[in-house]
Amino acid sequence: MNLYPQICKPADEAAARSRHGEYGIYRFFDVPVGSQLPLPELCQYQGSNPSVTVRQIDAPEIEPGEFETRYEWHDDKGRLICRCGRRDGDYLLYLPAQASFFIRAGGFIDCLAAPGVGPGLLRQLLLNQVLPRYLAHTGELLLHASAVTLPGGSTVAFLGDSGYGKSTLASFCHLQGAQMIDDDCILLRADAQGAAITGGVPTLRLYPDSLRALGHDPAGFAPNADGSGKLHMCLDESAVAISGARHLDALLLLCAPPEPDARCEVRLERAGGQAAMMSMLRSAFNLDPSDPQIVSGTFRRVAQALEQGLPIYHLHYPREHAVLPRVLEALKSFNWR
């Protein structure tokens, strides 16, 4: 059975191989990435030795059938989102009707777009899915989270399920003078001095109604190529905190949005260790969740962050745009220790 039906070799494979020009070198988190695929969302890296090398190819240079399926991600309707295959130390990520990514040991990633897929979607898949999963596989802890440095100097990150308002809250804080670190994914490292985070992609990504409610003109944003309905805008480097790691003062777990008629006040309450651990593990990126050694490494990195005393709180608030100023004031005035 062919589990990778969108991957096919043209008759003249040699002539169809990559013809996509020179490499640019970009900064993704604090990792230099060399890429044939232009990545305008990222800042240029001033150096010549990338840790990861990305090629855009027109035909697979390996046989997809040799990869053993290790894990599959599905949406809430049971539709396949992504399939992870493994052959020795190499991986294949297959996203139906979108693209395939061949990840080879040593930091080499080949991108093969499905027919009709443009460079915008290929970039989004690479930046939002493939590279974070690859870096996690190399031993980093990457969390699906938004993060800002507040006007008073405290740095906080927002963790929560999709649709809980992470990007909306971070964007509102940014409009009120906070520095955006990242609105979707953060790299977290912990040591004896505490936890520090780095952002990767300096963009804002929101739905049109949230943009209008926050005072943005949607006309200044471009539609996401993934068909999600979100709009995005690349931020100027001066508007974001991506030049280095920031000490993380608190990790905030966004509680489920209350029912429309439920009474809910803006409040912060300390999260227990088990809730903090489970929230971080659920939000962690992984390339191969079926590998016990990889999962164990993720667990150790999360545990290390908690052992260093990272403050973690539940954040409750009504999901109304008019309430966001009160949320920001609560964050600015709270004593995280």
C-alpha positions in Angstrom: 0.0 0.0 0.0 1.4 3.4 -1.0 1.1 5.7 2.0 2.6 8.7 0.2 0.4 9.0 -2.9 1.3 12.6 -3.7 5.0 11.8 -4.1 5.8 10.8 -7.6 9.0 10.9 -9.8 8.8 12.5 -13.2 10.1 10.6 -16.2 13.2 12.7 -16.4 14.2 12.8 -12.8 17.7 14.2 -13.4 16.4 17.2 -15.4 13.7 17.9 -12.8 16.0 18.2 -9.8 16.4 21.4 -7.9 16.8 24.5 -10.0 16.0 27.1 -7.4 19.1 29.3 -7.1 21.4 30.3 -4.3 21.1 29.9 -0.6 20.2 32.7 1.8 21.1 32.4 5.4 18.4 33.3 8.0 18.0 33.4 11.8 15.3 31.1 13.1 15.2 31.4 16.9 19.0 31.6 17.4 19.8 28.9 14.8 21.3 29.8 11.4 19.3 28.3 8.5 20.5 28.2 5.0 17.7 27.9 2.5 17.2 27.9 -1.3 13.6 28.8 -0.6 13.5 32.5 0.2 12.2 33.1 3.7 11.3 36.8 3.9 9.5 36.3 7.2 12.9 35.8 8.9 15.8 38.1 9.5 19.1 37.7 7.7 21.8 35.9 9.6 25.3 37.5 9.5 27.4 34.4 9.1 28.3 31.6 6.7 27.9 28.3 8.5 24.2 27.3 8.7 23.2 24.6 11.2 20.3 23.5 9.0 20.3 23.5 5.2 17.0 23.6 3.2 16.6 22.7 -0.4 13.6 23.0 -2.7 13.5 20.1 -5.0 11.3 19.0 -7.9 11.6 15.2 -7.4 12.3 13.0 -4.5 15.9 11.7 -4.4 15.0 8.9 -2.0 12.4 6.2 -2.2 9.4 7.1 -0.1 8.3 3.5 0.2 11.4 2.7 2.2 10.0 4.8 5.1 8.2 3.1 8.0 5.1 5.1 9.2 5.8 6.1 12.8 3.0 8.6 13.6 0.0 10.3 12.2 -1.7 13.6 13.2 -5.4 14.0 12.4 -7.9 16.8 12.8 -11.0 16.7 14.9 -12.9 15.2 12.0 -10.4 12.3 11.6 -8.7 13.7 8.4 -5.0 13.1 8.0 -2.9 16.3 8.6 0.6 14.9 8.6 2.3 11.5 8.5 5.7 10.8 9.9 7.9 8.1 8.3 11.3 6.9 9.4 14.2 5.1 7.7 17.2 4.6 10.0 18.0 8.2 11.0 16.1 9.9 8.2 12.5 11.1 8.4 9.8 11.9 5.9 6.9 14.3 6.8 4.0 14.0 4.3 1.2 16.6 4.4 -1.5 15.4 2.0 -2.0 17.7 -1.1 0.5 20.2 0.4 4.1 19.0 0.5 6.6 16.4 1.6 9.7 17.1 3.6 12.7 14.8 3.6 14.8 15.3 6.8 18.2 13.8 6.7 20.7 13.4 9.6 23.0 16.3 9.9 20.4 19.0 9.4 19.5 18.6 5.7 15.8 19.2 4.7 14.5 18.7 1.2 11.1 20.4 0.4 8.9 18.9 -2.3 5.7 20.8 -3.0 2.6 19.0 -4.2 1.2 20.0 -7.6 -0.3 23.5 -7.5 1.2 24.5 -4.1 3.0 27.8 -4.2 6.0 29.1 -2.2 3.8 30.9 0.4 2.3 27.7 1.7 5.6 25.9 1.5 7.2 28.5 3.6 4.5 28.4 6.2 4.7 24.6 6.6 8.5 24.9 6.9 8.5 27.7 9.5 5.5 26.7 11.5 5.8 22.9 11.5 8.9 21.3 10.0 11.7 23.4 11.4 10.2 23.5 15.0 9.8 19.7 14.9 13.3 19.2 13.6 14.8 21.5 16.3 12.8 19.6 19.0 14.3 16.4 17.6 17.8 17.7 18.0 17.2 18.3 21.8 15.5 21.7 22.1 12.3 22.4 23.8 9.9 24.3 21.6 6.4 25.1 22.8 3.3 26.2 20.8 2.9 29.5 22.7 2.8 33.3 22.3 5.2 35.5 24.3 5.8 39.2 24.9 7.9 41.4 27.0 5.5 43.7 28.9 6.0 47.5 29.1 7.2 47.1 32.7 10.0 44.7 31.6 8.5 41.3 32.6 8.5 38.6 30.0 5.5 36.2 29.9 4.4 33.4 27.6 0.8 32.3 26.9 0.1 28.6 26.6 -3.3 27.2 25.6 -5.3 25.1 23.2 -6.0 26.3 19.7 -8.7 29.0 19.8 -8.0 30.0 23.4 -6.8 33.5 22.4 -3.0 33.3 22.7 -2.3 35.3 19.5 -5.1 37.8 20.3 -3.8 38.5 23.8 -0.2 38.8 22.7 -1.1 41.1 19.8 -3.1 43.4 22.1 -0.2 43.6 24.5 2.1 44.4 21.5 -0.3 47.2 20.4 0.0 48.7 24.0 3.7 48.9 23.9 4.9 45.3 24.7 7.6 43.8 22.6 6.5 40.8 20.6 8.7 37.7 21.0 6.6 35.3 19.0 2.9 34.8 18.5 3.0 31.0 17.8 6.1 29.2 18.9 8.9 29.8 21.5 12.2 28.0 22.2 12.7 27.5 25.9 16.0 26.7 27.7 16.4 26.3 31.4 19.5 26.3 33.6 20.6 27.3 37.1 19.7 30.9 36.3 16.1 30.1 35.4 14.3 29.8 32.1 14.9 31.9 29.0 13.0 32.0 25.7 13.7 33.0 22.1 11.2 33.8 19.3 11.5 32.5 15.8 9.1 34.2 13.3 8.4 37.9 13.8 4.8 38.0 12.5 1.2 38.7 13.7 -1.4 36.2 12.7 -5.0 36.8 13.5 -8.5 36.4 12.2 -10.1 39.5 10.5 -12.6 40.1 13.3 -9.9 40.1 15.9 -7.7 42.5 13.8 -10.6 45.0 13.5 -11.5 44.7 17.2 -7.8 45.4 18.1 -7.7 48.5 15.9 -5.8 46.9 13.0 -6.8 47.5 9.3 -7.0 44.1 7.8 -6.1 45.6 4.4 -2.6 45.9 5.7 -2.4 42.1 6.2 -1.9 39.2 3.8 -4.0 36.0 3.9 -2.4 32.9 5.3 -1.6 30.5 2.5 -2.8 27.6 4.7 -6.5 28.3 4.1 -7.1 28.9 7.8 -8.7 32.3 7.2 -6.1 34.1 9.3 -4.3 37.1 8.1 -0.6 37.8 8.8 1.9 40.7 8.8 5.6 40.5 9.1 6.9 42.8 11.9 9.8 45.1 11.6 12.8 43.8 13.6 12.7 46.9 15.8 9.2 45.9 17.0 10.1 42.5 18.2 12.4 40.9 20.8 14.2 38.4 18.7 17.8 39.5 19.0 18.5 37.2 21.9 17.1 35.1 24.7 14.8 36.8 27.3 14.5 35.7 30.9 11.0 34.2 31.3 9.2 35.6 34.3 6.1 33.5 34.1 4.3 30.9 31.9 0.5 31.6 31.8 -1.9 28.7 31.1 -5.0 30.2 29.4 -8.0 28.5 30.8 -10.9 27.4 28.6 -13.1 30.3 27.4 -16.1 30.6 29.8 -19.6 30.1 28.6 -21.2 33.3 27.2 -23.5 33.7 30.2 -21.0 32.6 32.8 -19.6 35.1 35.3 -15.8 35.3 34.9 -13.4 37.8 36.4 -9.8 38.5 35.4 -7.7 36.5 37.8 -4.4 34.7 38.1 -3.9 31.6 40.2 -0.8 29.5 40.8 -0.8 26.3 38.8 0.1 23.0 40.4 3.1 21.0 39.1 1.0 18.3 37.4 -1.1 20.8 35.5 2.0 22.8 34.5 3.8 19.6 33.3 0.8 18.3 31.3 0.2 21.7 29.6 3.8 22.0 28.6 4.0 18.5 27.3 0.8 18.9 25.3 2.2 22.1 23.7 5.7 20.7 23.0 6.7 20.1 19.3 7.9 16.6 18.4 9.1 15.1 15.1 8.5 11.5 16.1 6.2 11.1 19.2 6.5 7.3 18.8 10.1 7.3 19.9 10.4 6.7 23.6 13.8 8.2 23.8 12.6 11.5 22.2 9.6 11.6 24.4 11.7 11.0 27.5 14.0 13.9 26.4 11.1 16.3 26.1 9.9 15.2 29.6 13.3 15.9 31.1 13.5 19.4 29.5 10.1 20.3 30.8 10.9 18.9 34.2 14.1 20.9 34.3 12.2 24.1 33.6 9.9 23.4 36.5 12.7 22.4 38.8 14.3 25.8 38.3 11.2 27.4 39.8 9.6 28.8 36.7 6.4 30.5 37.9 3.3 29.1 36.2 -0.2 30.5 36.6 -3.7 29.8 35.3 -5.1 32.9 33.6 -8.8 33.3 33.7 -10.6 36.1 31.7 -13.8 36.6 29.6 -13.0 36.3 25.9 -14.2 39.8 25.1 -12.0 42.3 23.4 -13.2 45.0 25.8 -11.7 43.1 28.7 -8.2 42.9 27.3 -7.1 46.3 28.8 -7.9 44.8 32.3 -6.0 41.7 31.5 -2.9 43.7 30.5 -3.1 45.8 33.7 -3.3 42.6 35.7 -0.3 41.2 34.0 1.7 44.5 34.4 0.9 44.8 38.1 1.3 41.2 39.2 4.3 40.1 41.3 5.4 37.0 39.5 7.5 35.8 42.5 
